[in-house]
Amino acid sequence: MKILKIQALRGPNLWSIRRTKLIQMRLDLEELEERPTDKIEGFRERIESLLPSLIEHRCSEGCYGGFFQRVDRGTWMGHVIEHIALEIQTLAGMDVGFGRTRETKTPGVYNVVFNYLEEKVGVYAAKAAVRIAEALISGEDYDLSEDIQNMKEIREDVRLGPSTGSIVEEAVSRGIPFLRLGRNSLIQLGAGVNQMRFQATITCKTSNIAVDIACNKEQTKKMLDDASIPVAKGDICYDEEDLQETIDEIGYPIVLKPLDGNHGKGASINVTNWEDAVKGLKHAKEYSRRVIVEKFITGF
């Protein structure tokens, strides 16, 4: 088999309007075009042994074990690879389930399509699924755990930050489609005239002055306090002397964070002793000359 092309689709596409995140792999089966699964001795037993959870795939049969029924009757390797790519993503903690495999105008060349949650993981799954299928055909041993671990690590490297991720999760729960634009956390919700874009907690409607205020924690706290909105007690510290004075005033436990930091970088929370407070001060100063020290408050 030969992979001719792998393409990540983002948005409504030929295969689905609702499923906007799909991998489309152009795959040449070569000599396997003449060898469906029922012509490969022991294939059913080997794939069931390596991926027993494929029993959950209903496939076009619409019943439990439907995919294995197709394998028994004979199906082409592009279809098998589609299901493998879906299942290994699910085993890596990314539950996906939509797939299509269709032959092109060129005999033996197929479009293998399946959905993904993280684009890089989807591309990896496409390549890994072909490797797994080739091992199953030849009867070679295959270490599936390595692929699963690699996909988990890729997801951790590219996954959204806490603020962006929580908004995306809420959008998904409401049936709002989203697209990740580029490698950072710039997200598009919806499509067409109704689309909105945001990054972390900044939206396309957030003003520049609002961003400037929010980036300055001291100014933000003052404005909230002036509006009679409760804020944590604390002060700005430059050195250990300032730190000691602030702790004497507000007491433990405390939070230390860079005055103009973001994404939780340089922050130390629930600090309860002087030694950890000094460490937290030094850590925060790696990101900002001024460090804000506040009373740690437990949420309700």
N, C-alpha and C positions, 0 to 999 in steps of 0.2 A: 504493500500500500504506500501511497505517496500523498502527503498533504500539499495541495497546490496553493491554498490561500486560507488565511484565517482573518476574519473581519468581525469587529465588535460593533453591533448595531445599537444605536441609542435613539430612542423615540419611536413613534408609530412606523411600521415597516411592512414589507410585503407579506410577512408571515403572521403578523398580529398587530392589531391596533392597541390593545390593552397591555400586552407584554412588550414593554419598550426596551428591555435590556436582554439582548440575544447575541449569542455567538453564532456566526455562520462560517462553517468550515467547508471548503471545496476539497473533496477527497476522491482520489483516483484509486479504485479497488484493484486495478491491474488484474492479475490472474485470479484473484478472489471473486471477480465477477461471475466466474463459472463454478464457484464453490460456496453455496449457501451453507448455513450452519448445520443442516442435516447431512451434509456431505463431508463434514470434518469429524473424524472419529474421536469420540470422547470429549467433544467441545462442551456439550451441555453439562457434563459432570464437572469439568474443570471450572467453568464460569460460576456454577452454583456453589462450588467449594470455595472459590476466592471471594465471591460477592453474594453470600446467601441472602442478604437483604433485598436483592433484586426480586425476590418473591413478592414484595409489596407492589411492584410495578404492574398495573392492570393492563397497560398497553391498549391496543385496539380491541382486544377481547373483552375489555370492560369488566374483568373479574380478577380476584386474587390469584396470583400466579400466571396472569395472562401473558406476560413477557416470555416466561419459560415455555409456555405452550407454543408461542411463535417460534422460539428457538428449536423446539422439537420438530415442528412441521417444516422448518427451513426458512430462514430470513437472511437478508444480506448483511454484510459486515458493517456497512454504514449505519444501519438501524441499531445494531448491537452497540456500536461506539457511542451513539446518541445516548443510550440508556446508561452506559458506563460513565460517561461524562456527567450526567445528572446525579448518579448515585454517589460518586466519589466526592462531589461537592457537598452533598447532604451528609456524608460521613464526616466531612471536615467541619460540620456545624453550620452550613449554609443551605437551608432547605429549598430546593428548586424542583420543578416537576414538569415543565413544559418542553416538548421537543418535537421536531419534525425531521424526517429524512426523505428527500425526493431526488430522483434521478434527473440529471440534466439532459440536454440534447445530445451530449457526447456519451455514448455507451460506456458504462463502467465508472462514470464520474458522477458523484452525488453531492448535493448540498446537505450537510449535516447541521441541524439547527437546534440549539438548546439555550435555556435561559441561565442567567448568572445573577449573583448579587454584587460581587466585586469583579470588575472587568479583568484585572490581571489574573485573578483566580480562574475565571472562565477560560481565558486563553491557555493557562497552564493545564486545565482539565481537558481541553481539546487534545493537546499533545499527549498528555498522560494516557488518555483513553485509547489512543492509537497504539501506544507502547503496550498497554495491558492486553489489548486485543491480539496483537502480534505474539505476545508471550503465550496467550491461551491457545492460539492456533498451533504453535510449534510445540506446546506441552512443556515449556520452560517454567521454572519457578519464578514468582514475581513478588517483590516486597512492597505490598500495597501501603504499609504503614509509613513508608518514607514519603510517598506522594501526599498522603493525608496530612502529615506533619508540615510538609512544605507549603501546602495550601493554607493551613492555619497560620503559618508565619507570614505568608504574603498578605493575608487578610489583616493581621495585626499591623503590618507596615503601612498599609494603605487605608485602613478603616478611618471613618470620620471621627472628629473630636467629640467630646461629651455634649457640648452645646448643639453643634450641628446635627449630631446623631440623634439626639432626643427629638429635635424638630422633625427630622426625616421619619422617625418611627411614628410620630403622631400623624404625619401626612399619610403614611402608608395605611394606618388604622382607619383613616377617613376615605381611603380609596383615591387619594390624590397622587398621580404619577410624579416621579422625580427623576432628574438626570444629574449626574455629577459632571461638572464642566472642568476638564483638565485634571491635573493631579492633586490639586489642593482641595479645600473644603468649599469651593464655590458650587452652589446647588441651584438648580432650576426646578421650581414646583409648577406643575401644569404645563400647558403648551398653548401656542398661538397667542391671541390677544389677552388671555387670562393668565399668562405665565408671570411668575414672580421669582426673583433671584435673591439669594442671601448667602452670607458666609459667616459662620459662627452665629453671633447674635445681631449682625448688621444686615439690613435688608436694602433692597434697591430704593426704598423710600426713606431710609435713615439719612438725616442731614449731616453735613460736615461738622457743624457746631456740636451736635449731639455726640458724635464720635469723639471729638476733642474733650468734651466734658467727661464722658465715660472712661476715657483713658487715664484721667487724673483722679485717682481714688480719693485724694484729700478734698478736691473740689466737689466731687460727687457726694461725699459724706456731708459736707457743709450744706449743700443745696437741699439734700434730703432732710437734714436736721432743721434747717430753716423752715421747711414745709411741715414740720412736726411729725415726720416719719421716723420711727425708732431706728437708730443705727448703733452698731457695737462701739463701746467706749475704747479709745486708744489714742495713739499719737504717732508722729513721724520720728524715726530714730536714725542717727548717723553713726553712732558708735555704741560701745558697751555701757558707757556712762548714761547716755540717753535711754538705753534699753532698761537699765536698772531702775531709773526714775519712773519709767512708764509701768514697769511691773509692780513697783511699790504702790503706784496709784490704782491700778486696775486689778492686780492679783492674777494668779494662775486659775485655769489654763488659758493659754494665749495662742494667737495665730500670728505668724510673721510672713510677710509677702512683699515683693518689690512694689514700690509705689506706682510705677507705670508698667507693670508686667501684664501678661495675659496667658490664657490657657492653663493656669495653675502653675506656670513655670516659676521655680524659686520659692514656692510656698511651703511652709511647715505648719501643720495644724495640731491642735490639742497638745501643745507643749506644756509640760507640768513641772519642769525644774530648770535651774539656771544653766547647767551644762548643755542641755538640749537647746535652750534659748540662744546661747552664744553660737552654737552650730547653725541654728536656723538663721541668725543674723548674717553670718558669713555666707551662707547659701543664697540668701535673698540678694546680698550685695554683689553677687556674680552677675545679676541682671539689672540692678539699679543702684545708684549711689544712695538713694533715700529708701528707707524701709518702713513700711507701715506695720505697727504692732497693735493688735486689737484683742479684746476679750473674746475667747472662744465660746460660742453659744451653741448648745445642742438643739437641733431642730425638733419640732413636735411631730 
